[in-house]
Amino acid sequence: MNELEKILNINFPKDTRLSFATNSSHKVKKNTIFFGLSGTNNHGSKFCEEAIKLGAVIAVHNDPKYITEVKNIFY
């Protein structure tokens, strides 16, 4: 387990490569880790699936109400 996995308390899928981190789905690119955080008007978890479709390898959120079957989205 790498240091980021320890901090987030999750296990990344095997051979995960991360090169960028963002909390804006508009900035997602290949090998991004997306953080769906609470915002002023919306919770970023709302954009987790979009982030995965746009190239994020992993999406992490802290919204207990958000449920998805999409792989690589972690709470």
JOMOZI-V225595 format. One record per residue. PHI is phi in whole degrees, 0 to 359 (* if undefined). PSI is psi as a letter, one per 40 degrees, with the letter a starting at -180 (none if undefined). OMEGA is omega in whole degrees, 0 to 359 (none if undefined). Layout:
BEGIN
PHI:PSI:OMEGA
PHI:PSI:OMEGA
END
This chain:
BEGIN
*:h:180
275:i:186
299:d:179
295:d:177
298:d:178
295:d:181
298:d:183
276:e:181
59:f:176
223:i:175
253:h:179
290:i:174
301:i:181
306:i:177
64:f:177
291:h:177
239:h:179
245:h:178
229:e:184
204:i:176
228:i:179
203:i:172
245:e:178
241:h:180
297:d:178
290:e:182
255:e:181
294:h:173
219:a:182
306:h:177
66:f:178
271:i:163
256:h:182
257:h:177
252:h:178
270:g:185
253:i:178
293:h:179
242:a:181
293:d:183
251:d:183
220:i:172
270:h:182
298:e:177
301:d:178
302:d:185
252:e:182
299:d:181
296:d:177
298:d:180
299:d:178
298:d:179
298:d:182
275:e:176
123:e:176
296:h:179
278:d:182
219:i:171
235:h:181
238:h:179
223:i:179
232:f:182
256:h:182
295:e:180
273:e:183
275:h:179
232:h:178
212:i:175
260:e:182
290:h:177
293:i:176
72:e:171
248:h:187
242:i:175
252:none:none
END
